[in-house]
Structures are given as C-alpha cells and as structure tokens.
C-alpha cells in the first residue's frame, strides 16, 4: 500500500455489486473536522494500517478534565 494513494483511497465510490465505499471517506472528514490527520502505512506481511489522530480536545468551560489525545488504528 503506497501512502501516496491515500487521497484516492478516501474518495467515495460505488462498487459493481451495489455497495458504497464511504468508510475511509468518512474517517478523512472526521480527521479534517477535528484538526487531525489520517495516514496509511504498509504492513510488512501485506495489507495496510490506517491511523487516525485527532487533536487534543479543548476542555469545556468549568470542566476539571484536561485535554486528551485520541488514537484509532484500523488494519486490513
């Protein structure tokens, strides 16, 4: 899996069997909306690993909780 293909992989598509490929498109939009990033890395034994990083959350006014970092990894 070439990381340069990520823009192509995150476009919506309709398969010949009638399915819709919107999963990575939605993940990309979540990353963009939350000041995050989406990356793809090839796995040594085949397949790929998709990594979604979101920016730390801004604490709500009056909240005692601090910012946190979110990480989600998906493998194919």
FIPA-282628 format. One line per 4 residues: number of its first residue (from 0); their letters; for each residue x, y, z of N, C-alpha, C, O, CB. Coordinates in pm, whole numbers, plus 50000, padded with zeros to 5 digits. Each point is the difference from the previous one (the first is absolute). Glycine has a CB too. Layout:
BEGIN
NUM> a> X/Y/Z/X/Y/Z/X/Y/Z/X/Y/Z/X/Y/Z; ...
END
This chain:
BEGIN
0> xxxx> 50084/49882/50000/49916/50118/50000/50089/50124/50000/50075/50023/50095/49740/49853/50027; 50176/50201/49775/50078/50122/49986/49928/50115/50070/49887/50032/49963/50210/49886/49817; 49966/50147/50321/49936/50112/50069/49959/50114/49906/49910/50077/50033/50225/49863/50166; 49930/50072/49686/49963/50104/49904/49860/49978/49943/49940/50092/49944/50302/49935/49999
4> xxxx> 49704/49852/50070/49866/49968/49949/49889/50036/50099/49882/49980/49969/50220/49837/49899; 49931/50236/50250/49899/50030/50101/49888/50091/49947/49883/49971/50027/50294/50002/50146; 49852/50136/49754/49889/50081/49948/49904/49919/49912/49879/50018/50008/50272/50180/50000; 49903/49715/49911/49918/49915/49913/49916/49902/50084/49883/49976/49970/50290/50043/49846
8> xxxx> 49887/49926/50288/49931/49902/50084/49889/50060/50084/49909/49928/50043/50302/49944/49963; 49794/50258/50019/49900/50062/50086/49888/50067/49920/49920/50075/50056/50258/49960/50114; 49815/49938/49700/49888/50049/49920/49886/49901/50005/50022/49879/50008/50136/50244/49841; 49720/49928/50148/49882/49911/49997/49995/49929/49865/50045/50053/49898/49828/50099/50261
12> xxxx> 50073/49727/49842/49984/49927/49874/49881/49906/50012/49953/49970/50110/50294/50044/49843; 49704/49940/49934/49891/49903/49996/50055/49877/49929/50051/50008/49888/49766/50172/50109; 50173/49705/50071/50053/49877/49942/49901/49941/49901/49881/50029/50007/50252/49928/50202; 49916/49959/49699/49910/49936/49903/49892/49915/50067/49892/49981/49944/50297/50017/49894
16> xxxx> 49840/49951/50282/49902/49918/50071/49894/50082/50072/49912/49943/50064/50264/49888/49963; 49830/50302/49964/49899/50085/50061/50039/50061/50133/49928/50084/50054/49909/49777/49831; 50279/50097/50171/50044/50058/50127/50058/50138/49981/50030/50043/49889/50015/49728/50196; 49971/50299/50027/50057/50135/49996/50123/50003/50089/49994/49958/50115/49779/50145/49841
20> xxxx> 50337/49947/49992/50123/50012/50078/50009/50139/50060/50056/50091/49940/50058/49742/49913; 49831/50183/50268/50004/50131/50063/50077/50000/50131/50018/50106/50061/49765/49945/49831; 50262/49833/50154/50066/49991/50130/50119/50092/50016/50003/50081/50093/49921/49687/49914; 50175/50221/49906/50119/50084/50012/49969/50146/49968/50066/50090/50051/50076/49713/49890
24> xxxx> 49759/50220/49976/49959/50137/49971/49947/50066/50127/50032/50116/50028/49914/49820/49734; 49975/49991/50315/49947/50053/50127/50112/50022/50101/50001/50101/50070/49782/49782/49887; 50311/50024/50049/50112/50013/50093/50082/50124/49965/50040/50075/50089/49967/49675/49944; 50017/50272/49838/50075/50119/49958/49928/50127/50041/50063/50096/50046/50031/49776/49761
28> xxxx> 49773/50131/50177/49923/50119/50037/50002/50024/50151/50003/50115/50045/49850/49848/49755; 50145/49931/50278/50010/50015/50146/50136/50060/50036/50008/50091/50082/49837/49711/49954; 50261/50148/49902/50135/50053/50026/50006/50148/49966/50052/50079/50079/50048/49695/49873; 49847/50265/49933/50003/50140/49960/49919/50088/50095/50042/50110/50033/49986/49817/49729
32> xxxx> 49856/50024/50282/49913/50078/50087/50057/50021/50139/49966/50096/50069/49842/49816/49803; 50281/49997/50171/50052/50006/50136/50150/50030/50004/50070/49960/50093/49753/49879/49975; 50225/50232/49830/50141/50039/49994/50092/49879/50016/50103/50009/50068/49835/50215/50024; 50026/49666/49847/50078/49879/50012/50066/49962/49869/50010/50081/49908/49837/49844/50270
36> xxxx> 50197/49951/49814/50063/49950/49878/49970/49852/49984/49978/49927/50096/50205/50245/49924; 49817/49787/49854/49980/49860/49963/50123/49958/49921/50040/50068/49906/49704/49953/50091; 50315/49867/50040/50118/49949/49930/49981/49852/49971/49921/49932/50066/50227/50240/50047; 49925/49779/49789/49999/49857/49968/50144/49952/49996/50088/50068/49946/49695/49952/49922
40> xxxx> 50239/49862/50190/50134/49940/49999/49989/49857/49952/49911/49926/50044/50166/50223/50147; 50012/49811/49720/49999/49860/49957/50043/49909/50115/50084/50038/50081/49966/50032/49682; 49892/49811/50244/50038/49902/50101/50101/49905/49938/49987/49965/49882/49788/50052/50235; 50326/49941/49959/50107/49915/49945/49951/49872/49933/50059/49956/49902/50085/50137/50273
44> xxxx> 49750/49847/49876/49953/49873/49944/49878/50017/49911/49926/49904/49975/50163/49982/50225; 49890/50236/49751/49887/50027/49912/49891/50079/50071/49995/50004/50123/50057/49789/49752; 49863/50267/50046/49893/50082/50056/50051/50138/50037/50109/50041/49960/49780/49753/50124; 50031/50277/49991/50034/50136/50037/49947/50033/50138/49910/49932/50051/50088/50135/49707
48> xxxx> 50057/50036/50301/49955/50049/50130/49960/50146/49980/50079/50081/49952/50074/49758/50179; 49724/50195/49905/49951/50136/49991/50002/50060/50140/49951/49939/50095/49904/50007/49702; 50201/50172/50215/50014/50065/50130/49925/50133/49997/50024/50084/49913/50201/49805/50127; 49685/50130/50056/49926/50125/50015/50046/50065/50130/49988/49940/50106/49812/49971/49764
52> xxxx> 50250/50209/50121/50039/50078/50120/49913/50124/50004/49985/50071/49901/50255/49843/50093; 49704/50110/50123/49918/50119/50021/50073/50095/50092/50073/49957/50091/49715/49912/49874; 50193/50259/50012/50064/50101/50086/49945/49988/50142/49887/49954/50018/50145/50202/49783; 50045/49887/50299/49950/49997/50137/49872/50081/50011/49986/50106/49940/50248/49866/50148
56> xxxx> 49674/49977/49991/49873/50069/50021/50022/50124/50085/50084/50002/50090/49790/49780/49891; 50051/50319/49989/50005/50121/50083/49906/49979/50118/49884/49963/49981/50170/50186/49819; 49994/49874/50322/49912/49980/50116/49882/50097/49996/50014/50115/49958/50182/49805/50178; 49688/50032/49907/49883/50086/50009/50019/50100/50112/50071/49974/50097/49782/49844/49812
60> xxxx> 50082/50294/50077/50007/50102/50104/49947/49942/50131/49890/49943/50004/50081/50242/49824; 50105/49827/50277/49959/49948/50130/50032/49853/50020/49974/49946/50108/49848/50222/49890; 50232/49766/49901/50033/49857/50011/50134/49983/50070/50093/50077/49978/49776/49874/49813; 50140/49947/50292/50126/49971/50068/50089/49908/49918/50120/49989/50026/49764/50041/50193
64> xxxx> 50058/49904/49683/50077/49907/49917/50097/50074/49909/49971/50110/49953/49839/49728/50055; 50304/50101/49968/50100/50060/49913/49988/49949/49859/49920/49911/49972/50231/50114/50221; 49929/50031/49718/49996/49953/49861/50052/49857/49990/50079/49955/50083/49952/50282/49837; 49927/49694/49979/50046/49863/49977/50025/49980/49852/49954/50079/49917/49917/49837/50284
68> xxxx> 50200/49981/49767/50033/49968/49862/49927/49872/49963/49995/49906/50080/50233/50207/49937; 49715/49881/49864/49928/49882/49955/50079/49931/49890/50059/50066/49914/49721/50040/50147; 50220/49763/49942/50069/49922/49898/49915/49881/49963/49951/49928/50088/50274/50147/49997; 49756/49903/49785/49925/49886/49953/50079/49937/49887/50043/50070/49907/49733/50033/50159
72> xxxx> 50245/49768/49941/50075/49930/49895/49910/49892/49942/49939/49923/50074/50284/50124/50039; 49769/49947/49755/49926/49895/49932/50094/49924/49908/50086/50060/49936/49701/50075/50077; 50199/49735/49982/50087/49919/49914/49916/49927/49897/49886/49962/50025/50281/50009/50162; 49892/50010/49696/49930/49923/49897/50091/49892/49947/49960/49923/49912/49902/50276/50025
END
